[in-house]
């Protein structure tokens, strides 16, 4: 039985297979759809890794292309091509894009992309017999995990698990860990920044285990830099919004190429060229982007007023890129200090993954914070390699809470139910609380269970109102954290017979919660008035 790791990325997807002969993982070349990506680490030789560009094209003749099929035919900027699917899925963006084969959401496009990719690769492994590990961002909600399971089931995968990307990255650094080492994993990809502090037990080659001690994430990645460059270019050349929409794919592709070029520390400038018609006359708009200038070296935004010249470093300063990056790392360290007493000086190494980590100023920030402990080795494939290399202790990736009234502050708050990092299955009496009625004569009681991320809520990209007019994820809690209600359609699980009497029933229904090995939140309910156990290990939600 082979072990396969799949890192579905916003910009590129990587498949790795654990080679039993050499006892290490290797990335797979998939004929037709994969491409060899070349990159250069600071001061090092050029390296190559096999990746599948996360692109899907819906042709007007009914055919569908993915990966390098899209790139090699020059269709990356085509209006019928969809990219950045992962970020849309993880961000719960339901907006659908018009293609030659109808409207497609990120969920639909991502599912078709992964299914086609696995079918192309199916001659290299067995979908039904081999073991597959898909990776997911630390800050992805559980519906992203559910979506991955659905995709795996659709192609008949029988042995399936999900591993968070930062832990997979630790396991992907071959020979990098010893028993009880403490790592910070800095995973800066196309769509997100994930930072985790991880303890590793590598005592047995066949049974590698990793436990997260603290983590933090941000909606920040290479695609943000692409957008900033594209916006800057269009503003410098006064391209109207109506024209930009028609040429947006090309503008973004050119912006991405500028970012990639300037991520090579040996490059000081990169040219962006976009053909554009003005009054029916075709000409090429050009801007030369510097990697850095004296102003942004001093952490201030320089003045580059001419259309033909700009500076990537100044754009990063303008958008507080390094400030957001530093704050995310500090939050992860704070979480590790609270949970496990692990602090910055306790870290053995800082392991760096993700293409955006190659942006030169990122390396400078890391080296400034962590001295000689920073290691770049496999920025594009460490996650996929690690996914098929070890066994991981399962932990909850988010905080879970209930809605509770804070009488002192006179407001509703999220009251913690389960904390991020909790290992499961848990003890059978992990959480105990009283469920109380809210009005006289109430016959059905329950609790809304909320999944609460440590990432701030995004600006809304979709309507917060359902088709019937009801508000999505309705809560009385005023929070700037991203959250979802896991059981809003069925929050009740207690029957009050006789009905609730508020004065009498303050401590009537005693609830005991725990999490089983399938990540289900189970509850046992005792009615103290009748002495009967109403529910025994009743599944409320799957976390």
Secondary structure, 3 states (H helix, E strand, C coil): CCEEEEECCCCEEEEEEEECCCCEEEECCCCCCCEEEEEECCCCCEEEEEEEECEEEECCCCCEEECHHHHHCCCCCCCCEEECHHHHHHCCCCCEEEECCEEEEHHHHHHHHHHHHHHHHCCCCCCCCCEEEEEECCCCCHHHHHHHHHHHHHCCCCEEEEEEHHHHHHHHCCCCCCCCEEEEEEEECCCCEEEEEEEEECCCCCCCEEEEEEEEEECCCHHHHHHHHHHHHHHHCCCCHHHHHHHHHHHHHHHHHHHHHHCCCCCCEEEEEEEEEECCEEEEEEEEEECCCHHHHCCCCCCCCCCCEEEHHHHHHHCCHHHHHHHHHHHHHHHHHHHHCCCHHHCCEEEEECHHHHCHHHHHHHHHHHHHHEEECCCCCHHHHHHCCCCCCCECCCEEEEEEEECCCCEEEEEEEECCCCECCCCCCCEEEEECCCCCCCCEEECCEEEEEEEECCCCCCCCECCCCCECCCCCECCCEEEEECCCCCCEEEECCCCCCCCCCCCCEEEEEEECCCCEEEEEEEECCCCEEEEEEEEEEEC
